[in-house]
Amino acid sequence: MNIGIQYAFERLAARPGQGSLVEQIDKLLRELQRTELEKMLEEVDKKEADKLIVDIYQFVPQVKMKEPALVRFRLPKWKGLNDVFWLALGDYLILALHSITDVGFDRARGTLKVRYFYTDGSRKSPEDIRETIKGLADLIGRRALPVDFTHFRRMYDRQKSIGEISKKEAIVIGGLIESTKLFV
């Protein structure tokens, strides 16, 4: 059996999970990607990232665990950029912070809206998020992060619609089912 699939099964079996098998595998993969993204963000040249102006112009703190915090940013240099860059920024921000409930942008104004939950001691103050945005924008601008089809874009495109399972997802599920027959 493929070592990667075996590793995924072992990780998934070792802890409780929510969602379908494909969703659990996706969560595991995103956890690994988050770790890699954190490493990349640590290596960003702060002087280069600081060249990008990211202004916080509104912050509404969360209400316990009932209402998420809201923070709005202005990115003047990103004003008018194509949606593909904004969608990539949203996707990588979701990956980096992973407790985001909503991300929205207005490319004509160069603004970004983020709703998220945070816990005491977490690194999710508006200033921390601003630094994350600067790092992500730098990585996207240097093409160190791809801007192709993203998770956020799928969310954005599928808003208010019922998504269907893709052929690729069906193949993965079929392969995993066949692999589990080896264990039985």
Helices and strands as residue ranges (DSSP letters): H 3-13, H 21-42, H 46-49, E 55-60, E 69-74, G 76-78, H 83-97, E 100-106, E 111-116, H 126-141, H 151-158, H 167-180
